[in-house]
Amino acid sequence: MSEIQPNKKEVFLLSSISAFIASLCCFTPLILFLLGLSTASFASGLADVFYGQYKWLFRLAGVLSLLVAFIIYLRHKGVCTLDQAKRQRNKIINLALIVFITAVVLYLIWLYVVVEYVGLFLGLWG
């Protein structure tokens, strides 16, 4: 069994995947517009519907993807049984908190800074 010694790159990768999935509510219309598959007004309306009515589903998908990625990461590091998890309980809890907080911060930066300003620049919302 190996020790759980995550580096910054692993924490960032675990967190960024879920943050991206959670922010697809507003990123998808932007991509559709950039690829020429929708008009600006349709993309803006789709973003309003996704963010207004379905934002919690996207956030739930982000949290579930974070949970799955975290379990896969732990299995990859050799924590496969409950006894192994109990022995490294503090490290697992600390890593889970760091990954979750990083995912929330990345979600906020990605959705409310990057996607917002790109959408404003392209004239999709504002």
C-alpha positions, 0 to 999 in steps of 0.5 A: 500500500502506498502513502497518499502524497498528492502533488499540486498537479493531481489536486488541480486535475481532480478539481478542474474536471468537476469544475468544468462539468459543473459550469457546462450550463453556461459554457455549452451555449458559448461553444455552440455560438463559437462553432457557428451552430447557434445564433447569439440570441439562441445561445443567450436564451439557452444559457438563461434556461440552463443556468436558471432552471438546470444549474443545480443539475449541472452542479450535482453532475460536477460534485458526482464527477468529483466523487468518482474521480476522488474514489478512482484516485484513491484506488490508484494510490492503493486505498482499496479497502475500508481498513486501508481508508481507516488507517489513512483517514486524516490524510483522506479527509484533508485531501478531500477538503483541499480538492473540494475547496479547489473545485469550488474556487475553480468553478467560481473563477471559470464560470463567473469570471472567464465565461462571463467575460467571454460571453460579454465580449461576444455579446451573448449576455449583458 
